[in-house]
């Protein structure tokens, strides 16, 4: 690199980012021409369109399963939660490929194509003769092949979203240089506005697209998301000249395995009292591409054995990474292990969140959907109030709550990340209480009017009584889900950020699977001896309120465990940062 005579070394250093980011060609990223908020509109627009496509297809999916695939309530709900869970499990694959081989940019670009193929096939299954299930008198009778096509399309979408979900938020955060205080502060706001863009897409999906699916047709209802996804691809590529890129750091799984193997090999070796004797390379940059050095921490001391340099290690001309690891590599694994309990505490929260696409919709299907004398609002469209809640709460949190709390705590972000997530866990108890109370009232109306067997007639109770439970879920999301996005990016090792972002998303997957498990167990136990159970096809003879009480109790117990976990957690500290 040559410099002009009048340029000092300080000018040259200030010209480029200091966090190791590059342009698309691998050259150091020029600070004034790349990244920051100038690159984010393309990323946020991409995320907004992708989420509009996803929610436009998934929000009303439980009703598609019931009406077009002729499935019962429990089967339809479980198929949706299983598929939704897979959508949040495949990010582990996408994250591994991004961190190890391709980088976030090319991983997003590749998996978007798979996504569009899935949406196109789903659209064809709802509109092309032969693929579309035949229906008579409002009752559909799909063949096994037609049902199979739907599920192939859905799981192609699940694979496609696996390369996008873990990378987009991290890729957006990569646009802000952590070594620059002003950019680091903007990055914290980015996660709030990133989540806002998700919910703007979800807002359009839950209102316009659900109405189209219900009143115009499923072909149009699935076709529009496919077109919107194509727009997302265009938006993403338009921002290419402005993006900053983090280099792939190699396989995180291999590095983790090396630390485990090296520490087990040296299980009899005593850890030195002076931790500065632990092995670390002396160069300014660590051996792991795209990663800053990490300072030693006292927790999980056994793993420190992997960084003990024995006489045998010193006698070797080259370091064997399966016998000797750097402190940074050891601290990578420690960081991941510390994240796991926090990660596990998000599973119950995700189970609560998942009820919006299943039990809330089934509950709403039994209520009066009229808004005026002629217009009916589909039950799945009530999730619009969740997105409205998020859209209201994000600017309130970012512009009012954070500055107010900052004055008391002195922290730049107001709350710590752990406190923010904990507040969301507390809030998540209340939508289950609200839904349970509403169901108790609904069942009393059923009893009063003797509507037990009138499952085709709406209970004379407005569907808009569901608004509070949706609105409270939205408030909980702003604290917990946005807090998770920032927390898992910030506390992850630099070269494992996609992987840790994917790890945070798997809480949604496991939350959906847990919902499926709970529904299955509850159905099996409560339907013994010919009883209808808590969640029968005719909810007027069920006790859906008991299921909501169960989730409220689990959420409360989850919060108590979280308090213990949060008290144990220690924030990551890089070699060039101050302790939190």
C-alpha positions, -999 to 999 in steps of 0.1 A, spaced: 0 0 0 15 34 -10 6 67 6 8 103 -6 37 122 9 15 146 28 -4 117 45 8 107 80 6 72 94 -23 84 116 -42 96 85 -37 62 69 -49 43 100 -79 66 102 -87 60 65 -94 23 71 -116 4 96 -97 -12 125 -119 -43 131 -105 -63 102 -133 -57 78 -127 -57 41 -144 -48 8 -157 -75 -15 -123 -79 -31 -106 -85 3 -89 -51 5 -91 -31 38 -125 -13 41 -123 24 36 -141 40 65 -158 70 47 -170 50 16 -183 18 32 -204 5 60 -221 26 88 -257 36 82 -251 43 45 -250 5 39 -278 -4 62 -309 7 42 -302 -21 17 -298 -47 44 -329 -35 63 -350 -34 31 -338 -69 23 -348 -81 58 -382 -63 56 -390 -79 22 -378 -114 33 -398 -113 65 -429 -100 46 -425 -131 23 -419 -155 53 -448 -142 75 -471 -138 45 -467 -174 38 -465 -187 74 -489 -166 95 -520 -182 81 -504 -216 74 -523 -234 102 -556 -226 84 -542 -237 50 -533 -270 67 -569 -273 80 -588 -262 49 -567 -274 20 -549 -303 34 -579 -315 55 -560 -317 89 -574 -315 124 -565 -288 149 -537 -307 167 -522 -321 136 -522 -288 118 -508 -270 148 -480 -295 152 -471 -295 115 -468 -257 116 -447 -257 147 -425 -286 134 -419 -267 102 -414 -234 119 -390 -251 143 -370 -264 113 -368 -228 99 -350 -218 131 -328 -250 132 -313 -248 96 -295 -215 105 -269 -237 122 -259 -250 87 -260 -215 71 -239 -201 100 -213 -228 98 -209 -222 60 -207 -185 66 -181 -186 94 -160 -214 79 -160 -209 41 -181 -183 23 -185 -153 46 -219 -138 54 -224 -120 21 -221 -150 -2 -240 -173 21 -270 -149 21 -268 -145 -17 -268 -183 -23 -295 -193 1 -319 -166 -12 -321 -185 -45 -331 -217 -27 -357 -197 -8 -373 -184 -41 -374 -219 -55 -394 -231 -24 -418 -201 -26 -424 -208 -63 -432 -244 -57 -455 -236 -29 -473 -211 -51 -477 -238 -78 -491 -263 -53 -519 -238 -45 -527 -227 -80 -516 -252 -107 -542 -279 -117 -530 -313 -106 -509 -299 -78 -538 -281 -63 -560 -302 -40 -596 -308 -54 -623 -293 -32 -661 -298 -32 -686 -280 -9 -657 -264 10 -641 -297 18 -608 -306 2 -594 -341 -4 -557 -338 -13 -537 -368 -26 -506 -380 -9 -485 -366 -37 -502 -332 -35 -496 -330 3 -460 -341 -3 -454 -312 -28 -466 -287 -2 -442 -301 24 -412 -303 -1 -419 -266 -8 -421 -257 29 -389 -274 38 -370 -259 8 -381 -226 23 -368 -238 57 -334 -245 41 -333 -212 23 -341 -192 54 -313 -211 72 -287 -192 52 -303 -159 57 -315 -157 93 -282 -161 111 -262 -139 87 -283 -108 80 -283 -93 115 -246 -101 119 -238 -87 85 -256 -55 93 -237 -52 126 -205 -58 107 -210 -24 90 -202 -7 123 -165 -6 135 -164 -15 172 -131 3 176 -149 36 168 -170 48 197 -196 66 176 -200 36 153 -202 12 182 -230 33 197 -249 33 164 -246 -5 162 -267 -9 194 -294 11 177 -291 -9 146 -305 -40 163 -336 -21 174 -342 -8 139 -334 -42 124 -361 -58 145 -385 -29 135 -379 -37 98 -388 -74 105 -421 -63 120 -430 -38 92 -428 -68 69 -448 -89 93 -474 -61 96 -481 -61 58 -481 -99 58 -506 -102 87 -530 -76 73 -529 -76 35 -516 -110 26 -538 -129 51 -568 -111 38 -558 -120 2 -554 -157 12 -588 -158 29 -608 -138 4 -590 -140 -30 -572 -173 -30 -541 -191 -18 -524 -189 -52 -523 -151 -49 -516 -154 -12 -484 -174 -18 -475 -158 -51 -471 -123 -38 -445 -135 -11 -425 -151 -40 -424 -118 -58 -415 -98 -27 -387 -122 -20 -373 -114 -55 -374 -78 -45 -354 -86 -14 -327 -102 -36 -325 -71 -57 -322 -48 -27 -294 -68 -12 -273 -68 -43 -278 -31 -49 -258 -23 -17 -228 -45 -26 -203 -16 -32 -210 -2 3 -207 -34 24 -179 -42 48 -171 -79 51 -156 -100 79 -132 -127 68 -143 -163 75 -123 -176 104 -122 -213 95 -142 -241 111 -154 -231 146 -163 -268 153 -127 -278 146 -113 -251 169 -137 -261 197 -127 -298 192 -90 -289 194 -94 -271 228 -114 -301 242 -89 -327 230 -58 -306 241 -73 -300 276 -81 -337 280 -46 -347 269 -32 -325 296 -57 -333 323 -28 -341 347 -8 -310 340 -11 -283 367 -23 -249 356 3 -222 363 -5 -195 390 7 -168 366 -18 -169 338 5 -149 316 25 -181 311 -4 -196 291 3 -198 254 -6 -170 231 10 -158 199 30 -126 202 19 -111 169 -5 -82 170 -32 -102 152 -43 -136 165 -40 -168 145 -78 -169 139 -88 -149 109 -114 -121 115 -110 -123 153 -95 -101 180 -75 -116 209 -95 -124 240 -83 -119 275 -81 -148 300 -110 -154 323 -111 -175 355 -143 -195 348 -141 -230 334 -104 -234 344 -101 -269 332 -101 -257 296 -70 -236 304 -50 -268 303 -52 -266 265 -30 -235 266 -3 -248 289 30 -250 269 49 -281 281 85 -290 274 73 -314 248 54 -285 231 85 -263 232 106 -290 216 84 -291 185 93 -269 155 56 -264 148 27 -260 171 2 -289 171 -32 -273 175 -46 -306 189 -20 -304 218 -16 -267 223 -41 -239 218 -39 -202 223 -56 -184 251 -79 -167 225 -89 -201 212 -96 -214 247 -117 -183 255 -137 -188 223 -149 -221 237 -155 -205 272 -176 -178 256 -198 -203 238 -202 -224 270 -212 -193 290 -238 -185 263 -255 -219 265 -275 -214 298 -287 -180 285 -296 -197 253 -316 -224 271 -336 -198 290 -350 -185 257 -367 -218 248 -398 -213 270 -401 -177 258 -401 -189 222 -428 -214 231 -450 -186 243 -442 -166 211 -451 -195 189 -487 -196 202 -495 -166 180 -493 -188 150 -512 -217 165 -534 -216 196 -541 -178 194 -554 -184 158 -574 -215 167 -589 -195 196 -597 -166 173 -614 -189 148 -642 -196 173 -649 -159 179 -669 -132 161 -646 -118 133 -669 -90 121 -656 -55 119 -687 -37 107 -717 -53 90 -698 -66 59 -661 -70 67 -646 -100 85 -611 -100 99 -593 -134 96 -581 -148 130 -545 -150 117 -546 -112 109 -548 -104 146 -510 -109 147 -510 -74 132 -513 -61 167 -481 -79 178 -463 -61 150 -480 -28 158 -468 -33 194 -432 -38 183 -434 -8 159 -446 13 188 -422 -1 214 -389 0 194 -387 38 191 -400 42 226 -373 19 239 -345 34 217 -354 71 221 -371 74 255 -364 44 278 -327 40 270 -318 77 276 -339 78 308 -323 46 322 -289 58 311 -292 87 335 -296 64 364 -272 35 355 -245 55 336 -244 27 310 -244 36 273 -271 11 265 -292 19 296 -299 -16 307 -274 -44 305 -282 -69 279 -290 -95 305 -314 -71 323 -332 -63 291 -338 -99 283 -349 -106 318 -376 -79 317 -389 -95 285 -391 -129 302 -413 -113 330 -435 -96 304 -440 -129 286 -459 -144 315 -488 -119 310 -499 -128 274 -506 -163 286 -526 -150 315 -545 -127 292 -552 -155 267 -563 -179 296 -587 -153 311 -602 -146 276 -607 -184 271 -624 -187 305 -648 -159 295 -654 -174 261 -663 -208 275 -687 -192 300 -705 -176 270 -705 -210 253 -722 -225 284 -746 -196 287 -759 -199 252 -754 -237 250 -731 -235 220 -711 -266 227 -719 -283 194 -721 -251 173 -685 -252 162 -694 -237 128 -710 -207 145 -689 -180 160 -693 -174 198 -709 -140 203 -677 -124 215 -656 -101 194 -623 -114 182 -608 -81 191 -607 -91 227 -575 -110 217 -557 -77 211 -542 -75 246 -524 -109 244 -509 -100 210 -499 -65 222 -481 -79 253 -462 -105 233 -449 -76 211 -437 -57 242 -419 -88 254 -402 -93 220 -387 -58 221 -369 -66 253 -361 -103 249 -357 -110 211 -339 -77 203 -318 -82 234 -309 -117 222 -299 -104 188 -275 -79 203 -263 -101 231 -254 -131 210 -236 -109 184 -218 -89 211 -208 -118 233 -198 -142 206 -162 -146 195 -155 -125 165 -150 -155 141 -181 -173 154 -208 -146 152 -229 -162 126 -228 -195 145 -238 -178 178 -265 -158 160 -278 -191 147 -276 -206 182 -299 -178 195 -323 -186 166 -325 -223 176 -343 -212 208 -372 -205 184 -369 -239 169 -368 -257 202 -396 -235 215 -417 -247 186 -407 -283 191 -415 -279 228 -449 -266 219 -455 -296 197 -443 -319 226 -466 -302 251 -496 -303 228 -489 -340 221 -485 -349 258 -515 -328 269 -537 -343 241 -526 -379 250 -532 -374 288 -564 -354 286 -582 -376 260 -581 -408 280 -613 -426 287 -630 -409 257 -627 -374 271 -625 -345 245 -593 -332 261 -580 -297 265 -575 -291 227 -602 -310 207 -612 -301 172 -643 -285 188 -627 -260 212 -661 -253 227 -659 -287 245 -622 -282 254 -602 -264 280 -576 -243 260 -574 -221 291 -556 -249 310 -529 -250 282 -524 -212 286 -521 -216 324 -495 -243 319 -474 -220 297 -477 -191 323 -464 -214 351 -435 -226 329 -427 -190 320 -425 -180 357 -403 -209 366 -381 -201 336 -376 -166 348 -365 -178 383 -339 -200 367 -328 -172 345 -320 -150 375 -295 -176 387 -280 -179 353 -276 -142 347 -259 -138 381 -233 -164 371 -226 -149 336 -194 -129 329 -193 -106 298 -166 -112 272 -135 -90 273 -113 -85 243 -77 -75 246 -85 -40 234 -116 -34 254 -127 -24 289 -146 -47 312 -184 -43 311 
